[in-house]
């Protein structure tokens, strides 16, 4: 399938949608937090990497199992 954010051979993709910019900024912030935590708390560092991946997934359209479960529990009130 074609790239979702432009052709990588044509240069850097432009982030024309504000939500893309927001998610990219949140991803960068999570990666920065990972860099600070990786030597102190491996569990917390792993969480920051997971959040960074999640923000990238929101840009590229990749949806993980956690995203689906979040929607189910939020929208369908499972367990109430």
N, C-alpha and C positions, 0 to 999 in steps of 0.2 A: 504494500500500500504506500502511497506517497507520504512524504513527511507532513506532519500536522502544522508545523511552524515555519514553513518555507523550504526551499531547496537548499540543503547544506552546501552544495557545490556552487551556488550563486552568491555565497557570502553569508553574513550573519542575518538571521531572521529578524524582522521588526516586530516588536511587541505592540501591536496596534490597540489591543484591548486592555483597558485599565485593569481588569481582573488578572490578566497575564502578568502585568507589572507587579501587582500586589503579591501574587503567589511567588513570583521570582524573588521579590524582596524578602518574603517570609522564609523561603528556602535558604537564601543567603544568610539570614539571621540564624536559622537553625544550624546551619553548617558552622557558623562562627561559634555558637554555643557548644557544638560538638568539639571544636578545636580546644576550647577552654576546659571541657569536662573529661576528655578522653583519658587523661592521666590520673584523674582523681576518682572518678566513679564510672566504671565501665557500663553499668546498667543505665545510668542517666545519659551517658554519651550515646548509647544505642537508641535511646528514645529520641534524641535530637536528630540522629540520622533517619529514623523512621519518619519523623515529621517533615524533614527535608524531602524525602522521597514522595511523601504524600502530596506536598505542594507541587512538586514537578508533575506528578500524576494528574493533578487537577488541570495543568496546562496541556499535557499531551493527550488526555482522555483516558488514561489507564486508571481503572477503578479496582481497588483491592477488596478483599473479603471484609476487612474492617470497615470500609466505607459502606458496604451493603448492610452490615450489621448495625452500624450507626443509624442508617435510614430506617431500618425495620424497627429498632427500639424507639427512635424518635417519633416516627410517623404512625406506627401501628400500635404503640403502647403494649408490646408483648410483655406478659408477666404481670399485668395489672388486673 
